[in-house]
Amino acid sequence: MRCSAYALAVASFLLHARTAVGQSPAACRNVPGDVDFPPPEQWNALGAQLGDRLVPVIPSAEFCHNLPSGNCTSAQWFSSNFRGEIPGAMEVFNWEQLTDRIVKDYNSNPPSLCLLNSTVCGQGDVPLYAINVSSAADIQTGLKFAVEHNLKVVMKASGHDLLGRSTHKSGLLFWTHHMRNVSFTENFVVGGKDLGSAVTVRSGVPLSMFYSAAEAAGKMVVGGTAANVVPAGGYGQGAGHSAFSPVFGLAADNCLEYNIVIANGSFITANEVENTDLFWALRGGGAGSWGIVVSATFRTFPAFTATYHNSMILAPNADAGGKLAELHAKHIFDWDDVHAGQYFYFFNNVPMGGQGSNFSLRTYFANYTADQAIAAMKPLLDDIRALNYTILFETTNTTLATSLLFLADEPMAYNALLGSRLISEEAYRNNASGIGSAYAKLLADPIAQIGGHLVAGGKVAENGDIDAANPKWRTAKAHVFVAASWPDNIAPPITDRIQSAMTNKWVPILASVMGNQESGAYSNEANGEEPDFQRVFFDKHYPRLLSIKKKYDPEGLFIVKAGVGSEFWDDAGICRKSRSLDYGEILDQSWAFLTSGFDMLFKS
């Protein structure tokens, strides 16, 4: 049965590949400067329709330059809350700049930059206009305008997106930041079936508000730790991990319903009864690819107390960091019985001209006391002490789990690129030395940090393939990423070298710890230039996702970097690729699916 289903999925993939090949010659979205780009009077007419909810958009640095006080304070500039109120602001600041798309011809076409200390600002990679969405009707009006004028569509809730999918200079931005209703029920019913306690949040509700509301209601919800991440936005659509995912599963696993405006302008419900295929895709099939979400409903749990254990260890050099990583890999199963979650980070001093790194361990224990948490961490910390590493501190905090995850605000506004892999349980059991070696290599390079999230196993593994989340989540032990950062005064061509190193050196080092196993990644915290994103981000689900994309968005209105269907468009998501290029790429990208499908058939 599994082989038949897989064969049908591959057949579906190839059917749509043939459809793509038969498309008319390449066509492009209208961009500013094109004859058919809407003139000011048409934008004014749209604004009148929306009741003045159409707002101009500028980069965050220009917004700061235009303040009555003359500029932002440092506290404002780095505040995610402050930046969240600016339509054109991205929390990862480099995505506001036109560096990544045109850096290859930098000498003839210099990037459009708008930096905090600039005297002149360009538009960068920020749209000219945004709709400050308050309802599904606003979205429908905006989408009708975008379709009529052949415009690129861009969606933003908070601007936290780490792949830069929330902005584009040529797009019409749908900004859902002010859609902030939260409602709880003890009996969420779908198709006559009571699914139990749940919360419905609109697509502007950030985690800070989510946790506060849940705590007031005596509930626990699945979420991360970043203050401005939006549960109903890209978080759950990408899968959504949490420190308590080993207890409850991924956010996608706990989603019960979406209300969404799709490409044809229809406002529809997707759940286990209505539009079930889209419901499956929305839960883990990639952020920004399916429509504009108005609200989402998630399962809730009774509130409980948890303990947060925090410690930091000094690694004097890269080799020492590698040995620490190996030791940690050997102990990562210590907390399986209690389904603890953990964030473990190496903060690298090399880019700042220093040596070594600080190894941070932040562990979350559900229904554990401080003494129990200390005892659970003792075997690892004792082994670290035995190797004469310096433990800089060890602290605990015991309170409601929602309070442990809650952040009122957080410092943002930096330049960054990420690359990641989901590291399997098998790799941790059998290749701890390889993990240590990989960390040592990475820490010797000018990366900012290696972040590790022990947010898999437990319930994540038990849930299996209940949604479109990358199947590699179900066999993973941890999600590990490499982050590179740089100051504004670095010349734009150097960022291209950083991107090249991420794609061609640092991510392959991470992937190497998997040995002969295929590696996957969490698409929300990953390399947007991943060359094999279909397999790495979506694995065996990609053929089905592409089929659903074709059904609900046949003209590619919702195209994002490394998203479903983006292979049929250029890197900017503006122009469809030529027919011959589509065909060659489709064959290359589908080869992994074909060969693995044949393997399954022959092994049956």
Residue, then its C-alpha position, 0 to 999 in steps of 0.5 A: m500500500r505504501c509503495s502504491a501511494y508513493a508511486l501515485a505521488v511521483a506520478s502526480f509530480l511528473l504530471h504537473a512537471r509536464t503541465a509546467v513544461g507546456q506553459s506559455p513562454a516566460a512571463c513576469r510580474n509587473v514591477p515599479g518602472d514597468v508600463d503596466f505597474p499601477p500609477p499613483e491614481q490607481w494606488n489611491a483608488l485602492g487606498a480609498q477602497l480599503g479605508d486608508r489602510l493602504v500605507p506607504v512602506i520604507p526601510s526601517a533606517e529611513f523610518c528612524h531618520n524621519l522620526p521627529s527626534g531625528n533618529c531611533t535610540s539604540a533601544q528602539w532600533f534593536s527592539s523587536n516590538f518597536r520594529g514590529e510597528i514598522p511595516g517595512a522593518m525586518e527583524v533580520f535587517n539584511w533582508e531589507q537591503l538589496t544585497d543578495r539578489i544583485v550582488k553578483d553584478y555589484n560593479s554595474n548595479p550597486p545594491s540599494l542600501c538604507l543603513l542606520n547611519s546612512t545619509v541617503c536611503g534607497q528603497g532597498d528590498v522593501p515594497l512601496y505599499a502595504i495593506n494594514v490588514s484588519s479582516a478577510a475582506d481587506i485581503q480579498t480586496g488587495l488580492k483582487f488588485a494584485v491579480e488585476h495588475n499582475l503584482k507579486v504578493v508578499m506577506k508579513a506578520s512580524g518580520h521575524d522570517l529568517l529567510g527574507r520571505s516577508t519582503h520584496k521591493s516589487g510586491l504588494l505587502f499584506w501586513t497582518h500585524h494588527m489582527r490580534n484576537v485570541s479566544f479559548t474554548e473547551n469544546f472545539v468542534v469540527g464536523g460534529k466531533d469535539l476536539g477538546s480544549a483549543v485556542t483560536v488566534r488571528s494572524g497578528v498575535p505574537l508569542s508574547m501575547f499568546y503566552s500571556a493569554a494562555e496563562a490567564a486562561g490556565k492553559m499551556v500552548v505549543g510555541g517557541t521563545a521569540a517574542n514576536v513570532v506569530p503562531a498563525g503565521g509562518y511558524g506553524q506552516g513551517a512545522g513550528h518547534s518548541a522547548f516542550s515539543p518532546v512533550f506535545g509535538l510540533a505546532a503543526d501537529n497541534c493545529l486543528e484548523y486554518n481560516i485562509v484567503i486563497a489565490n482565487g480570493s475565496f475565504i475558506t476553512a481548512n480542517e479535517v473535514e473541509n479542504t483536507d488536502l490544504f489543511w494537511a499542506l498548511r501544517g508544515g508544508g512551508a511558510g507563505s506558499w498557500g494563501i494569507v491566513v486570517s486565523a488558526t486554531f491550536r490544541t491547548f493543554p492544562a497549565f503546569t509548572a516547569t523548571y528551566h536549567n541554565s548553564m554556560i561552559l567556556a571552551p578555550n579553542a575550537d578543538a575544545g569546543g568540538k570535544l564539548a560537543e562530542l561529550h554533549a552528544k553522548h549525554i543527549f539521551d540522558w533526558d529522554d524519560v522526562h521528554a526534556g527540551q533543550y537549546f544548546y549554543f556555541f557562541n563563537n568568539v573567532p569573528m570578533g578576533g578572539q578565541g574559543s567559544n561559550f557553550s550555553l545549555r538551556t534545558y526545560f523540564a516539565n513538572y520537575t523541581a529545581d533539585q530534580a533538574i539539577a540532578a538530571m543535568k549532573p552526569l553531563l556537568d560532572d563529565i565536563r568538570a572532569l575534563n577541566y572545563t570552566i563552568l561559568f554558572e549554573t542556575t534554575n528557575t521554576t514557575l509556570a511553563t508559559s512564564l518560562l517561554f514568555l519574552a516581553d521583547e527581545p533584541m533584534a536588527y542584525n545581519a544574518l544568514l543561517g544554514s541547518r540540518l535535522i540531526s537524527e537519533e541514529a547519528y547521535r547514538n553512533n557518530a558522537s565523535g563525528i559530531g564533535s569533529a564537525y563542531a570543531k571545524l565550524l568553530a574554527d571558521p568566522i561563524a557567529q554561532i552554532g545553535g542546537h535545539l533538542v526539540a524532537g524525539g518524544k511526542v514528535a517521533e510518536n506523531g509520525d506523518i500526520d501532517a506535511a512537516n518534514p518526515k525527517w522530524r520524526t527520526a530527528k534528535a535535534h535541529v542544529f543550525v550555523a549562523a553567520s553575522w556581519p556589521d553594516n560596514i562590510a562591503p556587499p560583495i563579501t556577503d556573497r562570499i558568506q552565502s557561498a560559504m554557508t551553502n558550499k562549506w558550512v552546511p555540508i559540514l553539518a550534513s556530514v555527521m549524518g554519514n550515509q543517511e539523507s539529511g533534512a532541515y527545518s525550513n523556517e531556520a535554514n539556508g534560503e539558497e539550499p540547492d536541493f530544497q525540495r528534498v531537504f525541506f520537504d522530503k517525500h511530501y514534496p510531490r503531494l505538496l506540489s500537486i496541492k499547490k497547483k490546485y489552490d494556486p495554479e498561477g503562482l500568486f504565493i511564491v516565496k524563496a525555497g517554497v513549494g513551486s518556487e522552482f518554476w520562477d526566478d530567484a526573486g519570484i518575479c519571472r517564470k523560468s523558460r520552458s527548457l529550463d523548467y524541464g531540465e530542473i524538474l528532472d534533476q529535482s525529481w530524481a531523488f523521489l524517483t529513485s527512492g520510489f523505485d527502491m521501495l517498489f523493488k524491496s516490496 
